[in-house]
Amino acid sequence: MFGFSQLEERLMSETASDVMRDCLSRLETLKAQTAKASDAGLAPQDHETAQRILTAIGACKHILASQGFKETQK
């Protein structure tokens, strides 16, 4: 499709529910890895970066959830 990102195209496909689960799983993995690194102790500037990453992950999850995606029954 013209004008859509690959992710948008995948979210409009028949496999949208699988794509959504994969995206959310990847975000959760990144969140856990970032939180673990932050909890282990980071330099102040790295801690700020980690907090920004965690905020961005939350925003990504919110955006995905607000797109009106409804999982279809298989």
N, CA and C atoms as a LAMMPS dump frame, in Angstrom:
ITEM: TIMESTEP
0
ITEM: NUMBER OF ATOMS
222
ITEM: BOX BOUNDS ff ff ff
-5.0000000000000000e+02 5.0000000000000000e+02
-5.0000000000000000e+02 5.0000000000000000e+02
-5.0000000000000000e+02 5.0000000000000000e+02
ITEM: ATOMS id mol type element x y z
1 1 1 N 0.845 -1.178 0
2 1 2 C 0 0 0
3 1 3 C 0.885 1.235 0
4 2 1 N 0.396 2.228 -0.63
5 2 2 C 1.166 3.46 -0.74
6 2 3 C 0.91 4.35 0.465
7 3 1 N 1.977 4.893 1.02
8 3 2 C 1.859 5.878 2.079
9 3 3 C 1.794 5.316 3.487
10 4 1 N 1.842 4.01 3.621
11 4 2 C 1.815 3.405 4.939
12 4 3 C 3.16 2.769 5.238
13 5 1 N 3.527 2.758 6.512
14 5 2 C 4.76 2.068 6.905
15 5 3 C 4.527 0.563 6.846
16 6 1 N 5.606 -0.192 6.884
17 6 2 C 5.475 -1.652 6.886
18 6 3 C 4.655 -2.122 8.081
19 7 1 N 4.87 -1.494 9.243
20 7 2 C 4.104 -1.878 10.424
21 7 3 C 2.619 -1.593 10.227
22 8 1 N 2.287 -0.427 9.692
23 8 2 C 0.88 -0.102 9.451
24 8 3 C 0.243 -1.104 8.497
25 9 1 N 0.974 -1.467 7.464
26 9 2 C 0.457 -2.45 6.515
27 9 3 C 0.219 -3.792 7.197
28 10 1 N 1.162 -4.188 8.04
29 10 2 C 1.022 -5.463 8.744
30 10 3 C -0.153 -5.422 9.724
31 11 1 N -0.385 -4.265 10.34
32 11 2 C -1.498 -4.132 11.271
33 11 3 C -2.851 -4.076 10.564
34 12 1 N -2.85 -3.873 9.263
35 12 2 C -4.085 -3.882 8.48
36 12 3 C -4.297 -5.212 7.767
37 13 1 N -3.374 -6.139 7.952
38 13 2 C -3.452 -7.416 7.258
39 13 3 C -4.272 -8.433 8.044
40 14 1 N -4.413 -9.605 7.454
41 14 2 C -5.142 -10.69 8.11
42 14 3 C -4.404 -11.199 9.347
43 15 1 N -3.123 -10.922 9.449
44 15 2 C -2.331 -11.389 10.593
45 15 3 C -2.163 -10.293 11.645
46 16 1 N -3.037 -9.31 11.642
47 16 2 C -2.919 -8.154 12.532
48 16 3 C -2.823 -8.543 14.004
49 17 1 N -3.591 -9.529 14.432
50 17 2 C -3.543 -9.893 15.854
51 17 3 C -2.174 -10.449 16.237
52 18 1 N -1.567 -11.232 15.341
53 18 2 C -0.224 -11.75 15.598
54 18 3 C 0.804 -10.62 15.602
55 19 1 N 0.658 -9.688 14.695
56 19 2 C 1.568 -8.545 14.607
57 19 3 C 1.48 -7.706 15.879
58 20 1 N 0.266 -7.468 16.353
59 20 2 C 0.076 -6.679 17.569
60 20 3 C 0.711 -7.384 18.765
61 21 1 N 0.473 -8.678 18.906
62 21 2 C 1.075 -9.427 20.011
63 21 3 C 2.596 -9.368 19.937
64 22 1 N 3.155 -9.496 18.731
65 22 2 C 4.605 -9.433 18.552
66 22 3 C 5.147 -8.054 18.949
67 23 1 N 4.48 -7.008 18.514
68 23 2 C 4.922 -5.641 18.855
69 23 3 C 4.896 -5.424 20.357
70 24 1 N 3.808 -5.82 20.996
71 24 2 C 3.696 -5.628 22.44
72 24 3 C 4.715 -6.469 23.194
73 25 1 N 4.981 -7.671 22.704
74 25 2 C 5.993 -8.524 23.331
75 25 3 C 7.375 -7.896 23.224
76 26 1 N 7.684 -7.361 22.065
77 26 2 C 8.983 -6.71 21.874
78 26 3 C 9.122 -5.488 22.772
79 27 1 N 8.057 -4.726 22.899
80 27 2 C 8.085 -3.553 23.776
81 27 3 C 8.281 -3.974 25.237
82 28 1 N 7.61 -5.037 25.659
83 28 2 C 7.769 -5.524 27.034
84 28 3 C 9.197 -6.008 27.285
85 29 1 N 9.78 -6.679 26.296
86 29 2 C 11.165 -7.142 26.427
87 29 3 C 12.108 -5.959 26.562
88 30 1 N 11.934 -4.961 25.716
89 30 2 C 12.773 -3.767 25.777
90 30 3 C 12.593 -3.041 27.105
91 31 1 N 11.353 -2.972 27.58
92 31 2 C 11.068 -2.331 28.864
93 31 3 C 11.793 -3.062 29.998
94 32 1 N 11.701 -4.386 30.004
95 32 2 C 12.341 -5.171 31.062
96 32 3 C 13.857 -5.022 31.027
97 33 1 N 14.434 -5.053 29.832
98 33 2 C 15.886 -4.911 29.701
99 33 3 C 16.349 -3.53 30.15
100 34 1 N 15.592 -2.519 29.787
101 34 2 C 15.946 -1.144 30.159
102 34 3 C 15.818 -0.948 31.668
103 35 1 N 14.731 -1.451 32.237
104 35 2 C 14.531 -1.326 33.687
105 35 3 C 15.617 -2.083 34.446
106 36 1 N 15.987 -3.252 33.962
107 36 2 C 17.038 -4.042 34.616
108 36 3 C 18.366 -3.281 34.605
109 37 1 N 18.709 -2.704 33.475
110 37 2 C 19.949 -1.927 33.371
111 37 3 C 19.899 -0.714 34.293
112 38 1 N 18.753 -0.069 34.346
113 38 2 C 18.599 1.104 35.195
114 38 3 C 18.717 0.724 36.669
115 39 1 N 18.1 -0.382 37.035
116 39 2 C 18.142 -0.845 38.428
117 39 3 C 19.54 -1.288 38.842
118 40 1 N 20.332 -1.737 37.875
119 40 2 C 21.687 -2.205 38.168
120 40 3 C 22.632 -1.043 38.47
121 41 1 N 22.207 0.141 38.116
122 41 2 C 23.019 1.326 38.379
123 41 3 C 23.655 1.854 37.112
124 42 1 N 23.27 3.021 36.748
125 42 2 C 23.787 3.672 35.548
126 42 3 C 24.359 5.032 35.927
127 43 1 N 25.222 5.535 35.071
128 43 2 C 25.703 6.908 35.226
129 43 3 C 24.489 7.836 35.117
130 44 1 N 24.539 9.005 35.753
131 44 2 C 23.379 9.904 35.739
132 44 3 C 22.806 10.175 34.344
133 45 1 N 23.675 10.449 33.374
134 45 2 C 23.16 10.733 32.027
135 45 3 C 22.544 9.49 31.392
136 46 1 N 23.085 8.313 31.7
137 46 2 C 22.513 7.074 31.175
138 46 3 C 21.189 6.755 31.857
139 47 1 N 21.086 7.101 33.134
140 47 2 C 19.83 6.896 33.854
141 47 3 C 18.728 7.758 33.233
142 48 1 N 19.052 8.997 32.909
143 48 2 C 18.082 9.877 32.248
144 48 3 C 17.65 9.296 30.906
145 49 1 N 18.609 8.773 30.159
146 49 2 C 18.289 8.166 28.862
147 49 3 C 17.381 6.957 29.051
148 50 1 N 17.685 6.135 30.044
149 50 2 C 16.859 4.954 30.324
150 50 3 C 15.43 5.376 30.67
151 51 1 N 15.287 6.435 31.461
152 51 2 C 13.954 6.913 31.811
153 51 3 C 13.204 7.418 30.582
154 52 1 N 13.912 8.062 29.682
155 52 2 C 13.278 8.523 28.434
156 52 3 C 12.833 7.335 27.587
157 53 1 N 13.657 6.305 27.548
158 53 2 C 13.297 5.098 26.798
159 53 3 C 12.043 4.466 27.403
160 54 1 N 11.991 4.352 28.725
161 54 2 C 10.816 3.782 29.378
162 54 3 C 9.561 4.615 29.104
163 55 1 N 9.709 5.926 29.089
164 55 2 C 8.581 6.802 28.756
165 55 3 C 8.132 6.574 27.315
166 56 1 N 9.089 6.449 26.408
167 56 2 C 8.767 6.218 24.995
168 56 3 C 8.069 4.873 24.802
169 57 1 N 8.505 3.87 25.528
170 57 2 C 7.859 2.554 25.436
171 57 3 C 6.403 2.665 25.883
172 58 1 N 6.167 3.369 26.975
173 58 2 C 4.798 3.575 27.429
174 58 3 C 3.956 4.292 26.385
175 59 1 N 4.545 5.285 25.736
176 59 2 C 3.826 6.018 24.683
177 59 3 C 3.522 5.112 23.497
178 60 1 N 4.472 4.276 23.135
179 60 2 C 4.253 3.331 22.023
180 60 3 C 3.093 2.399 22.328
181 61 1 N 3.077 1.869 23.538
182 61 2 C 1.998 0.966 23.926
183 61 3 C 0.659 1.687 23.9
184 62 1 N 0.642 2.932 24.361
185 62 2 C -0.589 3.723 24.359
186 62 3 C -1.072 3.96 22.927
187 63 1 N -0.15 4.31 22.052
188 63 2 C -0.516 4.56 20.647
189 63 3 C -1.077 3.299 20.005
190 64 1 N -0.405 2.176 20.217
191 64 2 C -0.904 0.922 19.644
192 64 3 C -2.295 0.598 20.183
193 65 1 N -2.5 0.79 21.482
194 65 2 C -3.789 0.479 22.094
195 65 3 C -4.893 1.415 21.607
196 66 1 N -4.545 2.642 21.258
197 66 2 C -5.557 3.629 20.877
198 66 3 C -5.937 3.548 19.396
199 67 1 N -5.36 2.628 18.67
200 67 2 C -5.65 2.54 17.241
201 67 3 C -6.927 1.779 16.929
202 68 1 N -7.63 1.37 17.963
203 68 2 C -8.91 0.713 17.733
204 68 3 C -8.773 -0.722 17.285
205 69 1 N -7.616 -1.309 17.472
206 69 2 C -7.403 -2.692 17.069
207 69 3 C -8.212 -3.599 17.965
208 70 1 N -8.956 -4.488 17.346
209 70 2 C -9.702 -5.494 18.085
210 70 3 C -9.213 -6.853 17.601
211 71 1 N -8.779 -7.671 18.543
212 71 2 C -8.297 -8.997 18.17
213 71 3 C -9.455 -9.823 17.634
214 72 1 N -9.226 -10.466 16.528
215 72 2 C -10.257 -11.294 15.931
216 72 3 C -10.187 -12.691 16.508
217 73 1 N -11.314 -13.347 16.536
218 73 2 C -11.368 -14.729 16.998
219 73 3 C -10.754 -15.625 15.94
220 74 1 N -9.96 -16.59 16.379
221 74 2 C -9.362 -17.54 15.432
222 74 3 C -10.133 -18.814 15.449
